Amino acid sequence: MKLAFLTGALSAGVAAAVLTTLLIWVVTVLAGSPDPWSIAPFLVALAAVAFGGATFVAERIAHRRTLARKRAKGEPWAFRDEG
């Protein structure tokens, strides 16, 4: 399960980085100045790490809650160790 959470977090981080780059490009075009690109590396890295980390945590919380619901219902497969 951790591998699945990591791949989800990685894809969320990449998507956030791409969208942040697009946003910086739009701001650069609208401003007519290349100045926004000076902060781009910091913003892109920050967005990737923040969204990737938040996605990983959210997936773990959702998985824990799903398992808790299964145990509460008494479903037989709820107690199986999924690794």
C-alpha positions as CSV (number, residue, x, y, z in Angstrom):
1,M,0.0,0.0,0.0
2,K,2.8,2.4,0.7
3,L,4.0,2.1,-2.9
4,A,0.6,3.0,-4.1
5,F,0.5,6.0,-1.8
6,L,4.0,7.1,-2.9
7,T,3.1,6.9,-6.6
8,G,-0.1,8.9,-6.0
9,A,1.9,11.5,-4.0
10,L,4.5,11.6,-6.8
11,S,1.9,12.2,-9.5
12,A,0.2,14.9,-7.4
13,G,3.6,16.6,-6.9
14,V,4.3,16.5,-10.6
15,A,0.9,17.9,-11.4
16,A,1.3,20.7,-8.9
17,A,4.7,21.6,-10.3
18,V,3.3,21.7,-13.9
19,L,0.4,23.9,-12.8
20,T,2.6,26.2,-10.8
21,T,4.9,26.6,-13.8
22,L,1.9,27.4,-16.0
23,L,0.7,29.9,-13.5
24,I,4.1,31.6,-13.4
25,W,4.2,31.7,-17.2
26,V,0.8,33.3,-17.3
27,V,1.9,35.9,-14.8
28,T,5.0,36.6,-16.8
29,V,3.0,37.1,-20.0
30,L,0.5,39.4,-18.3
31,A,3.2,41.4,-16.5
32,G,5.3,41.7,-19.6
33,S,8.4,41.2,-17.5
34,P,10.6,38.1,-17.0
35,D,10.9,38.9,-13.3
36,P,8.5,36.2,-12.1
37,W,10.8,33.6,-13.4
38,S,13.4,34.5,-10.8
39,I,11.2,32.9,-8.0
40,A,10.0,30.0,-10.2
41,P,12.4,27.3,-9.0
42,F,11.4,28.0,-5.4
43,L,7.7,28.1,-6.0
44,V,7.7,25.0,-8.3
45,A,9.6,22.9,-5.7
46,L,7.5,24.2,-2.8
47,A,4.3,23.3,-4.7
48,A,5.5,19.9,-5.6
49,V,6.6,19.0,-2.1
50,A,3.5,20.5,-0.4
51,F,1.0,18.8,-2.7
52,G,2.8,15.6,-2.8
53,G,3.1,15.4,1.0
54,A,-0.5,16.5,1.5
55,T,-1.7,13.8,-1.0
56,F,0.3,11.1,0.8
57,V,-1.1,12.0,4.2
58,A,-4.7,12.3,2.8
59,E,-4.4,8.8,1.2
60,R,-3.1,7.3,4.5
61,I,-6.0,8.9,6.5
62,A,-8.6,7.7,3.9
63,H,-7.2,4.2,4.0
64,R,-7.2,4.1,7.8
65,R,-10.8,5.3,7.9
66,T,-11.9,2.7,5.3
67,L,-10.3,-0.1,7.3
68,A,-12.0,1.2,10.5
69,R,-15.4,1.2,8.7
70,K,-14.8,-2.3,7.5
71,R,-14.0,-3.5,11.0
72,A,-17.0,-1.7,12.4
73,K,-19.3,-3.5,10.0
74,G,-17.8,-6.8,10.9
75,E,-16.9,-7.7,7.3
76,P,-14.7,-10.9,7.3
77,W,-12.1,-9.5,5.0
78,A,-11.6,-6.4,7.2
79,F,-9.1,-8.2,9.4
80,R,-6.9,-9.5,6.6
81,D,-3.5,-7.9,6.6
82,E,-3.0,-6.1,3.3
83,G,0.6,-5.3,3.9
